[in-house]
Amino acid sequence: MVQTGTAIVYLDYNATAPIRPEALAATTTALRTVGNASSAHGPGQEAAYAVDRARAQVATLLGCAANELIFTSGATEANNLAIRSAAGPGCDLVVSAVEHPAVSEAAAEVAAHAGGTVHTIGVYRDGTLRLDELEEALSARPALVSIMAANNETGVLNDLDLVVKLSHEAGTLVHSDATQLVGRLPIDLRKLQLDALSLSGHKFGAPQGVGGLFVRRDTALAIRPLAYGGGHERGQRPGTLNVPGIVGLGAAADAAACHLDQEMVRVRLLRDRFETAVMTALPGTRRNGHPDLRLPGVSSLTFDGLPADAVLAAMPALAASEGSACSSGALEPSRVLLAMGLTRDEADCTIRFSLGYATTTVDIDDAAHHVIDAARRVRAALYPNTTTTASGLAGGQEGQRRHDA
């Protein structure tokens, strides 16, 4: 069980993963070491060496060259850096309807200032990309296509190989926000010909506040810094390097690369065990997103007629997330789920459970117990005259088959 200070089962890895022991040890050591990586003296050069080693570790995880990486504060900054670098007079941009706001809002801002257009590609009910709409948008010769590798709410995976192929044939550059995929599934940027890719370390066990942007060395995407004031990161991201964070990122990348094959199989089995237990005990519960084309550790479940906030409040010993996002202080239905065709009521009844490298079988069994108990208590409070019957179980299973079709 993840150590959170209290006996809480932690299933919110898509928000942030617990720091890996290797990353914690490396970061702590770096925090005790004095040295600015830009300084020419001994301590400064030791810091620079530590940064170079971390850059090589991250490059190994991604399958790219170390000099193709720019360290940032995280994926939000990396997304903005990539998208703003594509800006030009009248430029059009392409994003999907289920992108993180760090992509969709950056694209809207860039296009508005450039006098261009953002083409938004829809998704099917299972969350997969409508490639016919992508092909239509590419006919406008956009400057950049930005499509996420894996969705943060449902875990649904996009076919980036095909996105790259179609985009490059149309003469368009391609960026991907791979925040949720890096460190959880294999990726080889020597084969996947993306022009740029964003990552955030805390999703796979690095400290919060550090990430990076991969930029292919032979791409036509010319990176323009978001800020000015120094020659750090080859002039593409000025500012004193966060040496402890970068060192922790490298250690997390190294650990993830070493254990990736075993972790993704183990985590997928745990997720399936959790879903089977919950969906068997709670008829009418529906799984969102493609059943197979998704991250191994993500489960988006809609609890028929049960508000997500009520279910979460009824299980304080379990950390998970609503299928909604807080916007301007008001809770709004998830844009992702609405784009997939769920109603507002269904979106409001959806919870995302995400697990990862430190999740155990005990965690999963405890989590299923908490969810089943909370859902039954909420249902009893909201619908006191309703009982579950054998026919209800059959109806719930049939509803799931229709939903997955």
N, C-alpha and C positions, 0 to 999 in steps of 0.2 A: 504494500500500500504506500502511496506517495505521502511523504511527511509534510503535512500542511499546518501542523501545530495542534490540530484536533483530529479526532477519528472520523475523517471525511473521505469517502471514496471519490477520487478525482477522475472525472470523465469529461474534461474540457481541454484536451490537448490542442484542438484547433484554435483555441484562444491563446494558450501558451502551454508549452510542455514544461514539466519540472526539469530543472537544470541537471544535466548528466553529471555523475560523480567526477568523471575525467575533466569536464569543463569547469566544474567548481574548483577542483584542485589547481588547474592551470590558471584560472582567473585569479584565485587567491594569491598564488605565487607571484603573478605579474603585478598585482596591486601592491605587493611589498617591495617591488623593484623600482628604483628611481631611474628615469631616463626618458627623454623625448626622442622619438624615432627619427626626428629630423636633425638632431644634434650630432656633431662630428666627434665628440669625445667618447670615451669607452662606454659609459652607461648608455649614451644615446645609441651607439652602434649595437649594443646588446638588445636594446628595444627594437631597433630596426631588423635585427636578425630574427627576433621572435615574431615580428610581423611577417617577414618573408616566409618563415616556416608555416605560419598559419595560412598564408595565401596559397602555399603549395598543398596544404591539407584540404582546403576547400576546393581547389582545382581538381584534386584527385577524386573527390566525391562527385564533382560535376562532369568529369571527363573533358576538361579544357586546359588551356595553358594558363599558368599563374599570372602572366602579364595581360590576360584578358579580363581580370577581375578588378573592380573598383570597390573598396570598402565604403559602406554608408552606415547611417544610423538604423537602417532597416529597409523593408520592402517598400514602404510608403515613399520614402525619399528616392529609392531606386526607380520605382515606377514613374515618379514625377520627372526624374532626370532623363529617363529614356524617352518618355512621351514629349516632353518639352524640347528635346534635342531634334525631334522630327518636325518641329513647327516651321512653317514657311508661309509666305503670302498665299492665301486661298487654299491652304492644305486641307484635305479631307482625311479623317481618321476612321478606323473601324474598330468597334469593341463589341463584346457580347452583352446581352441583357442581364447577365448574371455576374458581371465583374464586381470586384471589390470597389468601393467608392474611391480608393486611392488611384484606380485606373479610370473609372467612368467620369469622375469629377475633374480629374486632371485633363482628360481628353476634351471634355466640354469647355473647360477654360481655355485651352490652347486653340481649339477650333474657333471659339468666339472671338478671340483676339486676332486670329489670322484671317477671319472672314471666310472660314471653311465650314464644313459640315461633319457631324459625327454620325456615321451609319451604325445603327444598333442591330446586331444579329440576334434573332430569337432562338429559343430552344424548344425541344419537344417536351412532352409530358414527363419523360424520364430524365430530363435535364441535359440531354446531349444536344450538340450544336446543329442548327439548321444550315447545312452546308450549301443548300441551294440559295439561301439568302446571302451567304458569304460570297459566292460566285457572282451574284448580282451586284453586290457592293463593290467588288473588285473591278467591275467594268468602269467605275468612275475614276480609276487610277489613284486611289488614296495614297497618302505618304507613308502611312504606318497601319498595320493590323496589330492589335493587342488583345490576345485571347489567353485567359488563364489556363494553367495546366490542370488544376484540380480545384473544384469548387469548395469554398470554405464552409458552406452550410450543409451540402449533401455529399461531398466527396466525389462527385461525378467527374470522370476524366475526359478530357478532350483529346481528339486525335491530332496532336500537334504536327506529326509528320505530314499529314494531309493538308493541314492549314498552311504549313510552310510551303509545300509543293504548289498549291493553288496560288498563294500570294506571290511567290517568287516568279512563277510563270507570268503573272500579271505585272511584274516589275515593282512589287510592293515589299517593303521591309516588314519584318515580323518580330514583335516583342511578346514575351509571355511572363505573366506574374505567376511564378512557380512556388510561391510561399508555402503552400500546403503540400507540395509534392516532394521538394528537396529533403533528403534524409529519411523519406518514408518509402519511396519506390526508386528503382534504379533510373538513372538518367545518364546519357553519354552525349555530350555536346559536340563530340567529334563526328557523330552520326546524325544527330538532330540539328539541322542547319538553321537554328534560330539566329537572328541577328543580335538579340539582346534578351536577357533573362534576369528577373529580380528574385531575391531570396531574403528571408528574415531568419536569423539564427535561433530565436527563442521558440520557433515551431518544432525544432528537432533537438532541443536540449542545450542550447547555448544561452548565455545571459541575455536578458532583454536589452534592446537598444543598440543592436549591431546587426548588420546584414551586408548585402552586396549587390552589385550589378555586373553581370557578365556582358561584355561587348565583344563580339567576334572581331578579330584583328583585321580581317579583310572586308568588313561590312562598309556600306556607304553611309551608315548612321554616324554622323560626326557629333560626339558628345559635347554639349555646351554646358558648363557648370551652372548650377543654380545660384551659387554665391561666388564672391571674389575675395581674394585676400591671401593667396599663397600658392605654391606650386605642388602641394601635397597630391598624392595619387595622380601623378603625371599631369597636374594642373586641371584635372577633371572633377576633383572634389576637394576644395581647399579646407583647411582646418586641421588642428593638431589631431593626430590619430589616437583613437581610443584603444590604446595598446592592451589593457586587460580584457576588454570586450572582444577584440580581434583574436587574442590568444585563446580565449574561451570558445570563440566561434570555430577556430581551427581544431581545438581538441574535440568539440562536439561533432564536427564533420568527420574527423578521423574515427571516432567511436561509432558513428552511424555507418560509415563505409565498411567497417570491420564486421558489423553485426547485421547489416541490412537484410541479407537473404533469410536469416533465421527469424529476425524480428517481424518481417512483413507476413510470413506464414503464420507465426504464433499469434500475432495481433488479429489477423483475419479470422482465425479459428475462435478466438475469444469474442470478437464482434458477433460472429454467427451464433455462438452459444448464447450471448445476451439477447439477440433478436428472437431466437427461437423460444427462449423462456418467457419473454415479455409478450410476444404476439400469441403464443399458445394460451397464456393465462388471461389475456385481455382481448376478447373478441372485438373485431372492428378496428383494431390498431393497424395503421397502414404505414408501410415503409416508402419513403420518397427517394426518387432517383433511380437510375439504372441499377438493377440488382448485382450486376457483375462489373461493369465499367465504373468502378469507384475505388477510392482509397481503402486500404484494408481496415483502417481503424475508425471509420465514420459511419454513424447510424442516425438518420433523420426519421423520426417517428411522429406520426399524427395520431393523437388520442381522440377518438370520436366523441365530440361534444364536451371535452374536458379542457378548459383553458390552461395553457402551458404555465402561466404564472401561478395558478392555483396548485397544479401538480408539483411544481418546483418548491413552492412554499411548504407543501406537505411532506417533503423529504429533505430536510436541512442537512442530513448526513451524506448527501450526494451532490457533487458539483457538476452541473451540466448547463447548457445554454438554451434559451428560447429560440425558436425559429423566427425571431423578430429582432429589429434593430432599434436602438434608442435614437430618435431624431428630434433635435431641438426640444428635448425634455418630454416629448410625447412618444409613447410606444406605438410604432407603426408596423403593420404586417410586413414580413420579409419580402423584399423586391424579388429575391431569387425564387421563392416559392410561388409568388403571384405570376412570375414569368413562366413558370412550369405549368400553370393552369389551375393551381389550387385557389379556392375561394378565400376571402379574407377570414372567414370563420375557421377554415381548415388551417390556414397559416397561423392563426392565433392559438391553435391547439397542437402546435408542433414543437418538439424539443429535439435539439441536437446533442447526441452523445458522441464523444470522441475520445479514443483511447490510444495508447502508444507503448513505448519501449518498457516502461516500468509497471504497466498494468498486469495484474496477476489474475489467476482463476478465482481466487477468493474475492478479489475486488469485483469481478464480473458477477459472481453469484450473489454477493451482497447488494450490488447495484440493482440487479433484477428484482431482488426481494424488496428493496426500497421503492422502486418504480411501481411494481404491482400493488403493493400495499397503499402507496399514496394515491394511485389512480382509483383504486376501489373506494377509498375513503372520500375522495372528491366526488366520485359518481354518486355515492350514497347520500352525500350532503346536497348535491344539486338535483338528483332525481330519486327521491326517497321511495317512490312507489315502483321503481323499475327493478326487475330481477333478471339475472343472466340465465339463459336456458341452453339446452343442447342445440336447439335450432339457432340460437344466437351465435354460438361458436361456429356453426357451419356457415352462417351468413357472413361472419367476420372473415373466415378463410376465403370465401368466394369473393368478397369485396377486395381482399388483397390481390387475388389473381387478376381481377379486372384492372386494378390500379397498376400492376406491374406490366400488363399487356401493352 
